């Protein structure tokens, strides 16, 4: 009798537990359906078929998937027009961009303008996937509005005041950027075009769709007065291209470059960040000076500084610094291209040269004829600051560059008159009488006056070697004038200058000065006039650094001179300079007046680059170099390696291309360093006493046909090419050569076919 109640109690417990679990399951199911109903009602739309009409679940039109035909009907009802679908997936049925247009009122032609971009994605809802038509869900949308008409005048999309109704320019075209190198997501270009002042004017937006965030975002608004569209191109050398907007008008480069960067504000999103040069990425002085030049439009000089700076760095530069260099290089390529062109219009040629920082070349064009000068004067008068700013920046970097001083004076004279220009020139701290005389002749050209190049007191142009002397016998020296005392002030020493060349007002004279009629020199004043020392008695003393670069250490004052046996020596007083201990490894100190020479240093390229233009010529050059080294005793082995073996050793050697003979063809200047010679000796198995660093660099110059026209490697030769220079008077280039501790200037003789 007691077992039956126990069985009933067990069954009741099981039944109660079952009911409790069932109720809990139903409660959780209804709870989950409630959550879906609130946040994603389309997920529970299937219950509608079990519910009466009045109880069915409503759907928001934005959440509900549609077929393409339904989307088109809805847009038509809204008086909008769908544009051409841009499919974004390979299957062309899962994801697409739909541009939406609207018609302008009271319009007869080209009336459609873009008002919205939408991204549609194929729905994953099983209820719609089972349908015969394909359903798409709106993934993202972006309203599109063109810029206001203010951009046509100012280039800036200005917001009108509340009382004014804004007038927007229409955006009419959309295109996807199909570039696999771009970052994840999809990139679109929206733009419109119009005419402004009879010239094309374009404007637009760059839009990006991020699939991971289902976000369609406008990243950039742009305008362009020249009508060009933005392009993706490699600027910084990174894997991802940069967006370049070329807004250039005429010869002034206006390039905007944007890099794709991760946004700092929103996770997993992108932004377009402009490369700018307002703030230098490095604190180094050379880097900051370079960006100062670039900010003032001197792109090519800035790039030259930066390339030199970059070569001196042991480690790669930070990405931000490299981006600034590449940004400047892009502008420099533009200005160089235009400056290298031959312009029929002299003012355009001068403008291209000045924009590229070619001050001396521009002066040559200016001084070529009076017609040129008058046409260029009109250009200078119309300058609104772009040339003036460039010139003042160049003067800040090099305050003694007379060509820059000349252009600043010419600009002032053209705009504010000759007296104002001369007054400004006189106020400059680094202007000497020679520079004054030079610039006054430019002003005479500007005003169409006849200029006499044979000045009664011409500028002093002297070149020679220099050494310090401890004792001076006054009887051996003739003072410049009777008022000169051969005495030293505090902290001064005597320097003896052995003159190699000087300009007498008509031509250059070289040692020995046999053409100088010494018997006619009856007074120191006459000789001072011949040497140009009556208006300028200062001279620069230069020493050479270990890397071969020159360093101006001091200015000395010429006090007296000495004529003896065809030689001319000057006595100068100046501060003490460092002494070079081993003059066999470095050139001796050099003395020259400020206007005598202008150093010419073309940008180097490698032998490999020359070979890409003419392999046969390079093969001949390398063989000649090897044989010359053998003949000079630098290499003692008798065999000559194959071209491929020599190329392996010499491929990276730097050479300079420059026209030294005046025939319009570029000669090849090859300077072989001590380390390069030592490397060749080791490769040839040459066991000699020469050690890297104990021999001076040697130079060979080849004609455009590969023939040697100058060599430091002649047997028993002591001559060494020190530098290439532009003589202040005349257009020709000269070689500054040291031979047996005496300097000489050698110029090309077309009659003799050699430098003399």
BELGI-V553020 format. One record per residue. SS is DSSP state (A for helix, B for strand, O for the rest). PHI is phi in whole degrees, -180 to 180 (999 if undefined). NEAR is the number of other C-alpha atoms within 10 Angstrom. Layout:
# BELGI-V553020
ss/phi/near
SS/PHI/NEAR
SS/PHI/NEAR
This chain:
# BELGI-V553020
ss/phi/near
O/999/5
A/-82/6
A/-74/7
A/-63/8
A/-59/9
A/-66/11
A/-65/11
A/-63/10
A/-63/11
A/-67/11
A/-65/11
A/-64/12
A/-64/12
A/-64/11
A/-63/12
A/-65/12
A/-64/12
A/-64/12
A/-63/12
A/-64/12
A/-65/12
A/-63/12
A/-63/12
A/-63/12
A/-62/12
A/-63/12
A/-63/12
A/-67/12
A/-64/12
A/-66/12
A/-63/12
A/-64/12
A/-65/16
A/-66/14
A/-61/12
A/-62/15
A/-62/17
A/-76/10
A/-97/10
O/-136/14
A/-62/19
A/-66/19
A/-72/14
A/-114/14
A/-65/16
A/-64/13
A/-75/10
A/-61/13
A/-72/9
A/-101/9
O/-110/11
O/-65/8
A/-58/9
A/-69/7
A/-105/9
O/-71/14
O/-78/15
O/-78/13
O/-119/13
O/-70/9
O/-61/9
O/-73/10
O/-89/13
O/-77/15
O/-70/23
B/-136/22
O/-83/15
A/-61/14
A/-66/11
A/-68/12
A/-60/15
A/-65/15
A/-64/15
A/-62/14
A/-66/16
A/-63/12
A/-63/10
O/-89/10
O/60/11
O/-124/19
B/-124/21
B/-74/18
B/-90/17
B/-70/12
B/-71/13
B/-110/16
B/-74/17
O/-112/17
O/-128/10
O/-65/8
O/-74/8
O/57/11
O/-151/15
O/-106/16
B/-148/21
B/-153/19
B/-101/23
B/-118/19
B/-77/26
B/-122/21
B/-113/23
B/-141/18
B/-86/16
O/-76/13
O/-69/8
O/55/7
O/-119/9
O/-103/7
O/-147/8
O/48/9
O/-91/14
B/-81/20
B/-134/22
B/-77/26
B/-122/20
B/-161/17
B/-118/23
B/-129/17
B/-108/25
B/-112/24
B/-128/20
B/-61/20
O/-70/20
O/-98/12
O/-67/14
A/-62/9
A/-65/13
A/-89/17
A/-67/14
O/-81/10
O/-76/9
O/-67/7
O/-92/12
O/-88/16
O/-108/25
B/-125/25
B/-108/19
B/-70/18
B/-89/21
B/-164/19
B/-146/19
B/-141/16
B/-65/13
O/-120/19
O/-134/16
O/-74/22
O/-71/26
B/-75/17
O/-66/17
O/-63/17
A/-65/19
A/-66/21
A/-99/11
A/-104/9
O/78/15
O/-119/14
O/-80/18
O/-86/13
O/-84/12
O/-70/12
O/-68/8
O/-64/7
O/-77/6
O/-100/8
O/-89/9
O/-69/15
O/-111/12
B/-101/14
O/-78/20
O/-79/24
O/-96/23
O/-121/19
B/-134/17
B/-140/22
B/-149/13
B/-89/17
O/-79/14
O/-99/10
O/-134/12
O/-67/9
O/-81/11
O/-72/16
O/-66/14
O/-56/14
O/102/16
B/-128/18
B/-114/21
B/-130/18
B/-120/18
B/-116/22
B/-153/22
B/-142/22
B/-138/20
B/-152/15
B/-113/12
B/-137/13
O/55/8
O/63/7
B/-130/10
B/-67/14
B/-137/20
B/-118/21
B/-158/26
B/176/26
B/-140/22
B/-108/21
B/-120/20
B/-128/21
B/-112/22
B/-103/17
O/-62/15
O/-68/10
O/-112/12
O/49/16
B/-120/17
B/-104/23
B/-134/20
B/-82/19
B/-102/14
B/-157/15
B/-114/15
B/-138/20
B/-137/25
B/-149/22
O/-73/21
O/-102/16
O/83/19
O/-77/17
O/-96/20
O/-61/22
B/-134/14
B/-90/18
B/-152/13
O/-78/14
O/-117/20
O/-95/21
O/83/12
O/-76/12
O/-66/10
O/-97/18
O/-70/21
B/-104/24
B/-90/21
B/-115/19
B/-113/19
B/-93/19
O/-100/20
O/-66/17
B/-125/11
O/63/8
O/-101/15
B/-91/18
O/-69/19
O/-132/13
B/-120/15
B/-109/19
B/-125/23
B/-121/19
B/-105/20
B/-81/16
B/-129/13
B/-74/14
O/-71/13
O/-87/10
O/-96/9
O/-121/9
O/-66/9
O/57/11
O/-138/19
B/-118/21
B/-147/19
B/-101/17
B/-112/17
B/-74/15
O/-82/16
O/-132/17
O/-119/19
O/-66/11
O/-117/11
O/-61/18
O/-79/20
O/-129/13
O/-83/9
O/-59/10
A/-60/11
A/-62/15
A/-67/21
A/-68/18
A/-64/18
A/-64/26
A/-69/26
A/-62/21
A/-63/25
A/-65/25
A/-63/18
O/-98/19
O/90/27
O/-93/28
A/-68/29
A/-69/25
A/-59/17
A/-64/26
A/-65/25
A/-61/15
A/-61/16
A/-67/23
A/-66/15
A/-65/12
A/-61/15
A/-67/16
A/-67/10
O/-84/9
O/-87/9
O/-82/7
O/-112/8
O/-60/10
O/-75/14
O/-60/10
A/-55/12
A/-65/15
A/-69/16
A/-64/17
A/-64/22
A/-66/21
A/-64/25
A/-67/18
A/-63/22
A/-68/25
A/-62/22
A/-61/19
A/-69/22
A/-63/23
A/-59/16
A/-66/19
A/-68/24
A/-66/18
A/-58/11
A/-73/19
A/-69/24
A/-79/12
O/-73/11
O/-100/11
O/-99/13
O/-73/8
O/-93/12
A/-59/19
A/-66/22
A/-68/18
A/-65/21
A/-64/24
A/-61/22
A/-64/24
A/-67/23
A/-68/25
A/-63/26
O/-89/27
O/78/26
O/-98/20
A/-66/21
A/-67/17
A/-62/15
A/-64/21
A/-67/19
A/-60/12
A/-66/17
A/-60/24
A/-85/15
O/-65/12
O/-160/12
A/-67/17
A/-65/15
A/-58/18
A/-61/24
A/-69/18
A/-67/16
A/-71/25
A/-60/21
A/-63/14
A/-62/16
A/-66/23
A/-65/15
O/-85/12
O/-64/13
O/-107/9
O/125/11
A/-68/13
A/-78/21
A/-62/19
A/-64/17
A/-62/23
A/-67/26
A/-66/18
A/-66/21
A/-64/21
A/-68/17
A/-64/12
A/-75/13
O/-135/12
O/-66/16
O/-103/18
O/-74/20
A/-71/23
A/-64/20
A/-69/25
A/-57/23
A/-63/23
A/-70/24
A/-62/22
A/-66/24
A/-65/26
A/-64/25
A/-63/20
A/-64/22
A/-68/22
A/-98/16
A/-129/12
O/103/13
A/-67/20
A/-64/11
A/-65/13
A/-66/19
A/-66/18
A/-63/11
A/-64/14
A/-63/21
A/-64/13
A/-82/9
O/-75/12
O/-74/9
O/-109/14
O/-100/16
O/-103/18
A/-57/15
A/-63/20
A/-65/21
A/-59/18
A/-63/14
A/-63/17
A/-74/21
A/-62/19
A/-69/18
A/-67/22
A/-63/22
A/-62/16
A/-63/23
A/-61/23
O/-98/15
O/72/14
O/-86/12
O/-74/10
O/-106/13
O/-91/9
O/-79/11
O/-95/10
O/-77/12
O/-62/11
O/-129/20
O/-77/24
O/-71/31
O/-77/29
O/-135/26
B/-133/25
B/-135/27
B/-174/25
B/-81/23
B/-140/26
B/-145/15
B/-85/17
B/-124/11
O/-93/8
O/-123/8
O/-131/14
O/-95/7
A/-60/12
A/-70/7
A/-90/11
O/-126/17
B/-103/19
B/-63/23
O/-62/23
O/-149/14
O/-67/9
O/-86/7
O/-83/11
O/-105/12
O/-85/17
O/-128/12
O/-105/12
O/-92/9
O/-60/7
O/64/9
B/-108/15
B/-133/19
B/-93/24
B/-126/24
B/-106/22
B/-107/27
B/-91/22
B/-70/25
B/-98/22
B/-150/22
B/-154/24
B/-106/22
O/-98/22
O/102/20
O/-124/12
O/-156/10
B/-86/15
B/-114/17
B/-120/19
O/-65/19
O/-75/14
O/-87/18
O/-73/12
O/-79/10
O/-86/14
O/-78/9
A/-68/14
A/-68/6
A/-84/9
O/-81/14
O/-102/9
O/-149/12
A/-67/16
A/-65/16
A/-65/15
A/-67/18
A/-61/23
A/-67/20
A/-63/22
A/-83/22
O/77/24
O/-90/24
O/-71/18
O/-105/16
O/-150/22
O/-117/18
B/-91/20
B/-146/26
B/-91/17
B/-115/24
B/-118/20
B/-115/22
B/-111/18
O/-83/12
O/-63/8
O/-83/7
O/90/14
O/-79/10
B/-89/16
B/-138/12
B/-78/14
B/-100/15
B/-164/14
B/-108/19
B/-116/23
B/-113/17
B/-75/22
B/-108/22
B/-158/24
B/-141/20
B/-145/15
B/-114/15
B/-161/8
O/55/9
O/80/13
B/-104/15
B/-127/18
B/-123/19
B/-118/22
B/-110/24
B/-131/25
B/-116/24
B/-167/22
B/-65/15
O/-69/15
O/-116/16
O/-62/8
O/-95/12
O/-88/15
O/-70/8
O/-117/9
O/-75/11
O/-76/12
O/-100/14
O/-130/19
O/-63/25
O/-70/21
O/-55/24
B/-118/22
B/-114/27
B/-158/24
O/-79/22
O/-63/24
O/-103/21
O/-71/20
B/-134/20
B/-130/14
B/-66/13
B/-118/13
O/-139/12
O/-63/12
O/-66/13
O/-77/13
B/-129/14
B/-93/15
A/-60/22
A/-60/19
A/-67/15
A/-65/17
A/-63/15
A/-65/10
A/-92/10
O/-154/12
A/-65/14
A/-62/12
A/-65/16
A/-65/22
A/-60/17
A/-67/14
A/-65/22
A/-64/21
A/-64/15
A/-65/18
A/-60/20
A/-63/17
A/-66/18
A/-65/19
A/-66/21
A/-67/18
A/-66/16
A/-82/15
O/88/15
O/-70/21
O/-122/23
O/-98/16
O/-69/14
O/-91/10
O/-77/10
O/-114/14
O/-65/13
O/-72/11
A/-60/14
A/-65/11
A/-68/12
A/-67/18
A/-61/18
A/-61/10
A/-82/15
A/-114/19
O/-56/18
O/-94/13
O/-65/17
B/-83/18
B/-133/23
B/-122/19
B/-108/20
B/-159/20
O/-85/16
O/-101/22
O/-104/21
O/75/15
O/-98/9
O/83/10
O/-107/14
O/-87/17
B/-85/24
B/-109/25
B/-104/22
B/-116/22
B/-107/19
B/-97/18
O/-75/18
A/-63/17
A/-67/16
A/-67/16
A/-63/22
A/-62/21
A/-65/17
A/-66/18
A/-61/20
A/-66/13
A/-66/12
O/-87/16
O/69/12
O/-86/16
O/-98/11
O/-135/13
O/-83/8
O/-69/15
O/-120/13
O/-52/14
O/97/13
O/-106/13
O/-128/17
O/-88/18
O/-60/20
B/-122/19
B/-123/19
B/-124/22
B/-120/22
B/-112/20
O/-71/17
O/-65/16
O/-98/16
O/91/18
O/-91/15
B/-72/17
B/-117/16
B/-156/17
B/-152/20
O/-91/22
O/-104/22
O/-65/15
O/-55/12
O/62/10
O/-80/12
O/-108/12
O/-80/20
B/-139/21
B/-73/22
B/-95/20
B/-165/17
B/-109/21
B/-137/18
B/-97/16
B/-71/20
O/-62/16
O/-103/16
O/104/9
O/-98/10
O/-78/15
B/-95/24
B/-134/23
B/-98/21
B/-91/20
B/-120/20
B/-106/19
B/-138/15
O/54/10
O/63/17
B/-133/18
B/-85/27
B/-149/23
B/-104/25
B/-114/17
O/-120/16
B/-73/18
B/-107/12
O/-69/11
O/-70/6
O/-92/8
O/70/10
B/-157/14
B/-88/16
O/-144/12
